Amino acid sequence: MLLLGIDIGTSSIKVAVVDAQTQQTIATAQYPEEEATIHAPHPGWAEQDPELWWAHTQQAFELCKKKANFQPLDISAIGIAYQMHGLVLVDKDQQLLRNSIIWCDSRAVSLGNEAFDQLGHEYCLSHLLNSPGNFTASKLAWVKQNEPECYAKIDKVMLPGDFIAMKLSSNITTSISALSEGVFWDFQSDTLSEALMDHYGFDRNLIPEIKPVFSEHGRVSSSAAALFGLKAGIPVSYKSGDQPNNALSLNVLEPGEVAATAGTSGVIYGISDQLSYDPQSRVNTFAHVNYTENEKRLGILLCINGTGSMNRWAKSLVAPGKSYDEINTAAKKIAIGAEGLRILPFGNGAERMLNNQIVGGHLQNIDFNLHSTPHIFRAVQEGIAFSFRYGLDIMRSNGLQPKVIRAGKANLFLSDLFLEAFVNSTGVPVELYENDGSVGAALGAGIGAGTYPNAAAAFSNIKALQLIEPNANLPYEDLYQDWLLHLESKIIKESSVSY
């Protein structure tokens, strides 16, 4: 029995085929090899074409079939992970109405701030556990206000994973976890937020049928089965945002457990059983994959918009012919602190943890006679690590005190330099695992299809590859405090910010 996982990322689509019995990956592939395009028609905007996600899913699966000898007809269930907070709109014929407004798009910030003020800060934080910000609901409000002809044609509002599930099954569903990440969910009543829907003037019929994360979200249609070589009728039995899915794939399910990623964006994601929130809404709380009305499991999420994207930008700008391994090796030869060079990695839209300010990316203290390309890469990775520390301190002030952080050995966590900077900046040990979002989605499909009795059983074979502990003799605390001074010179003080 095989399971198929699909991970709808910002940069590429990744798929994995997993043996349900052994939990071992049979094959994995991604498409495209180069990072997918993000369209930015105006400053602060970010869009992608969902039909390209669908085409790239097919291409990634074709690559997967070439890498290993397995029978697609043996696949018994499909799970989907996806980039969070994106807005996808279809009409009654399930045809796209516009490009998806994706997670790092900032156009709806003012509408979200206005809703925060008019609905009331206390209501939003205690009921939604977040301010509306530029989340999916506010993006939909932007379409309603600025593209009324498009809005009038909407039959269903979806997130990116819902679109791929629809293409596979012709069925559209959502979940409490998904609605909470769109900031549509009222945690006090455990229902759709009537106050938010009324404020924005949304029709309730725009919201798809609500199903548990681990459940049948549709069955593969005969036409989709023919495209992939699958058996028609197998279930799409799991859908989750990429960060809850990453936590699931690291077996982070219970209060106090913490996961991290450093891909296109950087995330720390911790589990709580309390309906808690940050008074300034700089970190966000969503329903985790195992949230139920009787057993609350909340994911507290810190997001930094530009981590891997900052590293990629620097590479393409100053070392386009080099591999990441080459630039990491060169950067490690530079002394800790990059001889005074400092990077603020905030050039990818409004930063939630900076009160939705657009601070921008900054390269500071440049000495033309001293600093070279390797200095830039050291400063970039240290600056990203320092931004994680800044966000983790916010989470600590709200009660999250991680004893260890679990992360997949991927993206920036492949860099020894970044690992050293991350562990010693945060002061928290890191456990590294073989971890992949598409593999997590495949195992999530097994949970949803009843192949496994529970989530713990699906990840019973997970083993840590490496434990990295802080070294008190390294000067990262002083360097962080210096970096913090640079950041504070760029951000607007809290007293003048409208949250």
C-alpha positions in Angstrom: 0.0 0.0 0.0 1.4 3.4 -1.1 0.6 6.9 -0.1 1.0 10.1 -2.2 1.9 13.4 -0.7 1.8 16.7 -2.6 3.4 19.9 -1.2 2.3 23.1 -3.0 5.2 25.4 -2.2 5.9 29.0 -3.3 9.1 28.0 -5.1 8.1 24.6 -6.5 5.7 21.6 -6.1 7.1 18.6 -4.4 5.6 15.1 -4.4 6.5 12.0 -2.5 5.4 8.3 -2.6 5.6 6.6 0.7 5.3 2.9 1.7 2.5 3.0 4.3 3.8 -0.1 6.2 7.4 1.0 6.6 6.9 4.8 6.5 9.9 4.8 4.1 10.0 7.2 1.1 9.9 5.3 -2.2 10.4 8.3 -4.4 10.3 12.1 -4.3 10.6 14.8 -6.9 10.0 18.5 -7.4 9.1 20.8 -10.3 10.3 23.3 -11.4 14.0 23.0 -10.6 14.3 26.8 -10.7 12.1 28.8 -8.4 8.6 29.4 -9.7 7.7 32.9 -10.6 5.9 35.3 -8.2 4.1 38.0 -10.1 4.3 41.5 -8.6 2.1 43.8 -10.7 2.6 46.6 -8.1 5.0 47.1 -5.1 3.9 44.9 -2.2 1.8 42.6 -4.3 2.5 38.9 -4.8 0.5 36.5 -7.0 0.8 33.1 -8.6 -1.3 31.2 -11.2 -3.0 28.1 -9.5 -3.2 26.4 -12.9 0.6 26.4 -12.9 0.5 24.6 -9.5 -1.7 22.0 -11.1 0.6 21.6 -14.1 3.7 21.5 -11.9 2.0 18.8 -9.7 1.6 16.6 -12.8 5.2 17.2 -13.9 6.6 16.5 -10.5 4.7 13.2 -10.3 6.0 12.2 -13.8 9.6 12.9 -12.5 8.8 10.8 -9.4 7.6 7.9 -11.5 11.0 8.0 -13.4 13.0 7.9 -10.2 11.7 4.6 -8.7 9.9 1.4 -9.7 6.5 1.6 -8.1 3.0 1.2 -9.4 0.8 4.3 -9.3 -2.2 2.0 -9.1 -0.9 0.9 -5.7 -1.4 4.4 -4.3 -4.4 4.2 -1.9 -4.7 7.8 -0.5 -3.5 11.3 -1.2 -2.5 14.1 1.2 -1.9 17.8 0.4 0.2 20.4 2.1 0.3 24.0 0.8 1.6 27.5 1.2 -0.7 29.1 3.8 -3.0 32.1 3.6 -3.3 32.3 -0.2 -6.6 33.3 -1.7 -8.0 31.2 -4.6 -11.4 32.0 -6.2 -13.5 29.9 -8.5 -16.9 30.3 -10.1 -19.8 27.8 -10.1 -18.1 25.8 -12.9 -14.9 25.6 -10.8 -13.1 27.9 -13.1 -10.5 30.3 -11.8 -11.5 33.9 -11.6 -8.0 35.4 -11.0 -4.5 34.6 -9.9 -4.1 33.6 -6.3 -3.1 36.4 -4.0 -0.5 34.6 -2.0 0.8 34.7 1.6 3.5 37.5 1.2 1.1 39.9 -0.6 0.7 43.1 1.4 -2.1 44.9 -0.4 -4.8 44.1 2.2 -2.9 45.3 5.3 -4.9 48.6 5.6 -8.2 46.7 5.3 -7.2 44.3 8.0 -6.1 47.1 10.3 -9.4 48.8 9.7 -11.3 45.6 10.6 -9.1 45.2 13.7 -10.2 48.7 14.9 -13.8 48.4 13.9 -14.5 44.9 15.2 -12.5 45.8 18.3 -9.0 44.6 19.3 -10.4 42.6 22.3 -12.9 40.7 20.0 -10.3 39.9 17.3 -7.7 38.7 19.7 -9.9 36.7 22.1 -12.2 35.2 19.4 -10.0 35.1 16.2 -6.7 34.9 18.2 -5.3 37.2 15.6 -5.8 40.6 14.0 -7.3 40.3 10.5 -4.0 41.7 9.1 -3.4 40.7 5.5 -4.7 37.2 5.9 -7.1 35.4 3.5 -10.3 37.1 4.8 -8.7 40.6 4.2 -7.4 39.6 0.8 -11.0 38.6 -0.1 -12.2 42.0 1.2 -9.7 43.6 -1.1 -11.1 41.8 -4.1 -14.7 42.7 -3.0 -13.7 46.4 -2.8 -11.4 46.7 -5.9 -12.6 44.0 -8.3 -16.4 43.9 -7.8 -17.1 42.1 -11.1 -14.7 39.3 -10.1 -16.2 39.1 -6.6 -19.8 38.8 -8.0 -18.8 35.6 -9.8 -17.3 33.8 -6.8 -18.9 30.5 -5.9 -16.3 29.3 -3.4 -13.3 30.8 -1.6 -10.3 28.4 -1.2 -6.8 28.1 0.0 -4.1 26.7 -2.4 -4.4 23.1 -1.2 -8.2 23.2 -1.6 -7.6 24.1 -5.3 -5.4 21.0 -5.9 -7.9 18.8 -4.1 -10.6 20.2 -6.3 -8.7 19.5 -9.4 -8.1 15.9 -8.3 -11.7 15.2 -7.1 -14.0 18.0 -8.4 -15.0 18.4 -4.7 -14.3 21.5 -2.6 -14.0 21.4 1.2 -12.3 23.3 4.0 -11.4 22.6 7.7 -11.3 24.5 11.0 -7.5 24.7 10.7 -7.8 26.2 7.2 -10.5 28.7 8.2 -8.4 29.7 11.2 -5.4 30.5 9.0 -7.7 32.7 6.9 -8.9 34.3 10.2 -12.5 33.3 9.5 -12.9 31.2 12.7 -14.3 32.2 16.1 -12.5 30.0 18.7 -14.9 31.1 21.5 -18.0 29.7 19.7 -16.1 27.2 17.5 -18.0 28.5 14.5 -17.4 30.7 11.5 -17.0 34.2 12.8 -20.3 35.9 12.2 -18.9 39.3 13.2 -16.0 39.2 10.7 -18.3 37.9 7.9 -20.8 40.7 8.6 -18.0 43.3 8.8 -16.7 42.5 5.4 -20.1 41.7 3.9 -19.3 38.1 2.9 -22.0 35.6 1.9 -21.7 32.5 4.1 -22.2 30.3 0.9 -18.7 31.3 -0.2 -17.3 29.1 2.5 -16.9 25.4 1.4 -18.2 22.4 3.5 -16.1 22.1 6.7 -14.4 18.7 7.2 -11.8 17.5 9.7 -8.2 17.8 8.5 -7.9 14.0 8.6 -10.9 12.9 6.6 -12.2 12.4 3.1 -12.1 15.6 1.2 -13.1 14.0 -2.1 -12.3 11.0 -4.3 -10.0 11.1 -7.3 -12.1 11.6 -10.5 -11.7 9.4 -13.5 -10.2 12.3 -15.5 -7.6 13.1 -12.8 -6.9 9.4 -12.4 -6.1 9.1 -16.1 -3.7 12.1 -15.9 -1.7 10.6 -13.1 -2.1 6.9 -13.8 -3.9 6.5 -10.4 -6.9 4.4 -9.4 -10.1 6.4 -9.7 -12.0 6.7 -6.4 -9.1 6.8 -4.0 -9.5 9.5 -1.3 -7.9 12.8 -0.8 -7.8 12.2 3.0 -5.6 15.1 4.3 -5.1 18.8 3.7 -3.0 21.1 5.8 -1.1 24.4 5.6 2.6 23.9 5.2 3.6 24.9 8.7 1.1 22.7 10.6 2.1 19.9 8.1 5.8 20.5 8.8 5.0 20.2 12.6 3.1 17.0 11.9 5.9 15.5 9.9 8.3 16.2 12.9 5.8 14.6 15.2 5.1 18.0 16.9 1.6 17.5 18.1 1.4 18.1 21.9 1.7 21.2 24.1 5.3 22.4 24.5 6.6 20.8 21.3 8.2 23.2 18.8 9.2 22.9 15.1 11.1 25.3 12.8 11.6 25.8 9.1 13.8 28.1 7.1 12.7 27.8 3.5 11.4 30.7 1.4 10.1 32.1 4.7 11.2 31.3 8.2 8.9 29.8 10.8 8.9 28.7 14.5 5.7 26.8 15.3 4.9 25.7 18.8 1.9 23.8 20.2 -0.3 25.0 23.0 -3.6 23.8 24.6 -4.6 27.4 25.6 -6.5 29.9 23.5 -3.7 32.3 23.8 -2.7 35.3 21.7 -0.1 38.0 21.4 -1.6 41.4 22.5 0.1 43.0 19.5 -0.7 40.1 17.1 3.0 39.8 16.1 2.8 36.1 16.2 -0.3 34.1 15.2 -2.4 31.3 16.6 -4.2 28.8 14.4 -6.0 25.5 14.9 -3.4 22.7 14.6 -4.1 19.6 12.5 -5.3 17.7 15.6 -7.5 20.5 16.9 -11.0 19.4 18.2 -13.6 21.1 20.1 -12.9 18.9 23.1 -9.1 18.8 22.8 -7.7 22.1 21.9 -4.4 22.0 20.0 -3.3 25.4 18.8 -0.3 26.2 16.7 1.5 29.4 17.7 3.3 30.6 14.5 6.1 33.1 14.1 6.7 33.9 10.4 9.6 35.8 8.9 8.8 36.5 5.3 12.3 36.5 3.8 14.7 33.9 5.0 15.5 31.5 2.1 14.4 34.2 -0.3 17.0 36.5 1.3 19.7 33.9 0.9 18.6 33.2 -2.7 18.5 36.9 -3.6 22.0 37.4 -2.3 23.3 34.4 -4.2 21.7 35.5 -7.5 23.0 39.0 -7.0 26.7 38.4 -6.0 27.4 34.8 -6.7 25.1 33.6 -9.5 27.5 30.9 -10.7 28.0 29.3 -7.3 26.2 26.5 -5.5 24.8 27.0 -2.0 27.4 24.5 -0.7 30.2 26.7 -2.2 28.9 29.9 -0.7 28.4 28.2 2.7 31.9 26.9 2.6 33.3 30.3 1.7 31.2 32.1 4.4 32.4 29.7 7.1 35.9 31.0 6.6 34.8 34.5 7.7 35.0 35.3 11.4 31.8 35.2 13.4 30.1 38.6 13.1 31.2 39.1 9.5 33.7 41.8 10.6 30.9 44.3 11.4 28.7 43.7 8.3 25.0 43.5 9.3 21.9 42.3 7.3 18.3 43.1 8.1 16.4 40.4 6.0 13.0 42.1 5.8 12.6 42.7 2.1 9.6 40.5 1.4 6.6 42.6 2.3 4.9 43.6 5.5 6.4 41.7 8.5 3.8 40.5 11.0 6.3 40.3 13.9 7.2 44.0 13.2 3.6 45.1 13.5 2.9 44.7 9.8 5.5 47.3 8.9 7.4 47.1 5.6 10.9 47.6 6.9 12.8 46.4 3.8 16.1 44.6 3.5 19.2 46.5 4.6 23.0 45.9 4.3 24.8 48.0 6.8 28.4 48.9 7.9 29.8 48.1 4.4 33.6 48.6 4.2 34.6 48.6 0.5 38.2 47.7 1.4 37.3 44.9 3.8 34.1 43.1 2.9 33.9 40.5 0.2 31.2 38.1 -1.2 31.8 35.6 1.6 31.2 38.4 4.2 27.9 39.1 2.6 26.8 35.5 2.9 27.9 35.2 6.5 26.1 38.4 7.4 22.9 37.2 5.5 22.7 33.9 7.5 23.5 35.6 10.8 20.9 38.3 10.1 18.3 35.6 9.4 19.3 33.8 12.6 19.0 37.0 14.5 15.5 37.6 13.1 14.5 34.2 14.4 15.8 35.2 17.9 13.8 38.4 17.7 10.6 36.5 17.0 11.3 33.8 19.5 11.6 36.4 22.2 8.1 37.6 21.3 6.9 34.0 21.7 8.7 33.6 25.0 6.9 36.7 26.3 3.7 35.0 25.5 4.5 31.8 27.4 6.2 29.5 24.9 9.5 28.3 26.4 11.0 25.7 24.1 13.5 23.2 25.5 14.4 21.9 22.1 13.4 22.9 18.5 12.9 20.2 15.9 13.7 21.0 12.3 14.1 19.1 9.0 17.7 18.9 7.6 16.8 21.0 4.6 17.1 24.5 3.1 19.0 26.8 5.5 19.3 24.1 8.1 21.7 22.4 5.7 24.2 25.2 6.4 26.5 24.5 9.4 27.0 28.3 9.6 23.3 29.0 9.9 22.8 26.2 12.4 25.5 27.6 14.6 24.1 31.1 14.4 20.5 29.9 15.0 21.3 27.7 18.0 23.6 30.2 19.7 21.4 33.2 19.0 18.2 31.6 20.3 20.0 29.6 23.1 17.8 26.5 22.2 19.2 23.2 21.1 18.1 21.9 17.6 17.2 18.4 16.7 17.5 17.7 13.0 15.4 15.1 11.2 15.0 13.8 7.7 11.9 15.8 7.0 10.0 16.6 3.9 6.6 18.4 3.6 5.4 16.0 0.9 6.3 13.0 2.9 4.4 14.5 5.9 1.4 15.0 3.6 1.6 11.4 2.5 1.6 10.1 6.0 -1.2 12.6 6.9 -3.2 10.9 4.1 -2.6 7.6 5.8 -4.0 9.0 9.1 -7.0 10.4 7.3 -7.7 7.2 5.4 -7.5 5.0 8.6 -4.2 3.3 7.6 -2.8 4.4 10.9 -4.9 4.5 14.2 -3.5 7.9 15.1 -0.9 10.5 14.2 1.7 9.1 16.6 1.6 5.7 14.8 2.2 7.3 11.5 5.5 8.8 12.7 6.6 5.9 15.0 9.8 5.4 13.0 11.0 9.0 13.1 14.6 9.3 14.5 16.7 12.4 15.1 19.8 12.6 12.9 21.7 15.2 14.9 21.5 17.3 18.1 23.2 20.8 18.0 23.7 22.4 21.4 24.5 26.1 22.2 28.1 27.0 22.9 28.3 29.7 25.6 31.8 30.7 24.5 30.7 32.1 21.2 29.9 35.8 21.0 26.4 35.6 19.4 24.6 37.4 22.2 26.6 40.5 21.9 26.3 40.4 18.1 22.5 40.0 18.4 22.3 43.0 20.6 24.3 45.0 18.0 22.0 43.8 15.2 18.9 44.7 17.3 20.1 48.3 17.5 20.2 48.4 13.7 16.7 47.0 13.5 15.3 49.4 16.1 16.6 52.3 14.1 14.4 51.2 11.2 11.1 50.3 12.8 8.4 52.7 13.9 8.0 52.8 17.6 4.9 51.0 19.0 3.3 54.2 20.3 2.8 55.4 16.7 1.7 52.2 15.1 -2.0 51.4 14.5 -2.3 47.6 15.1 
